[in-house]
Amino acid sequence: MKNILVTGGAGFIGSAFARYMTARYPDYNIIVFDKLTYAGNLDNLLSISDEENYRFERGDIADRAAVKLALQTHDIDTVVNFAAESHVDRSILNADAFIHTDVVGVYILLDEAKQHGIERFLHVSTDEVYGDVHEGFSVETDSFAPNSPYAASKAGGELMVRSYRVTHGLNTVVTRGSNTFGAYQYPEKLLPFFITEAIDDKLLPLYGDGKQIRDWLYVEDHVSGIDTVLHKGIPGEAYNIAGEDLRHNIDVAKTMLSLLGKPETLLKHVPDREGHDRRYAMNCDKLRALGWQRSYSFDQAIELTVDWYRQNEWWWRKIKTGEYLDYYKRQYAARLAAAE
């Protein structure tokens, strides 16, 4: 393992992984390959922009010529694929981009990796492929039951990875992460959205009764889990990366408001989104058997996260304009009006 192509590496988790790897493995060359869609942001990589073992290439994993060129130019031996459309709400509004990137793009990336002779291919997936888990904890051998176009597209991508392992013998591993949060997360996801809105004393549209349960995982723990699987995971296997800290969305929101010193009256219950899964929960024993463990509790991580957004308004204020505001209006304006 020497030259690692990190696709989608300008996004939230991908950029955290790129920053982590350049520091932890100075002998590795980290080449970030990103299309720079609305959620891809070179500001996420500013802290490593001058590192000798980091490079950036702009490109789309669904563009075969661009993928081939990147693999050849940098003599890539390892691929870590973060590239994905990843927001459930957007997939409900329009699923086209999700199928294009999360299924077709993954196929093209796999096919070029096979032809190039890639030695290791890690695909980053999500707990949402398991669907709504009413009780207990999902394990890696459970069947897929995706309930949103986003989750279905991620399941489709995973099945492509499996097919290239079984049919072509590609050295693949898959990680399925739980609900991840931390610095540099695009402010349409629950925590950064609520934090940045609350800083400006705006109403926070909370879906339904707010009792949806998510397993919260700090981004630094997520990327260390990916690192563990990259180096120690058994070819052909999948590994859950779980925070193992289940909390209701409303309780997470109230904790955030308390840390900001803002009133809970900012919370506004609005009509729920379509097909909203009630509960996600995963078992993480398989990853722990490789030697991984969390470094941050939820309470530590949310305090660090709130502080980061409070101290880095330069990063998120310029994002929350233009297309972001158009999306916000499409997604929440009618819901907020209905709740009044």
Secondary structure, 3 states (H helix, E strand, C coil): CCEEEEECCCCHHHHHHHHHHHHHCCCCEEEEEECCCCCCCHHHHHHHCCCCCEEEEECCCCCHHHHHHHHHHCCCCEEEECCCCCCHHHHHHCCHHHHHHHHHHHHHHHHHHHHHCCCEEEEEEEHHHHCCCCCCCECCCCCCCCCCHHHHHHHHHHHHHHHHHHHHCCCEEEEEECEEECCCCCCCCHHHHHHHHHHCCCCEEEECCCCCEEEEEEHHHHHHHHHHHHHHCCCCCEEEECCCCEEEHHHHHHHHHHHHCCCHHHEEEECCCCCCCCECCECCHHHHCCCCCCCCCHHHHHHHHHHHHHHCHHHHHCCCCCHHHHHHHHHHHHHHHHHC
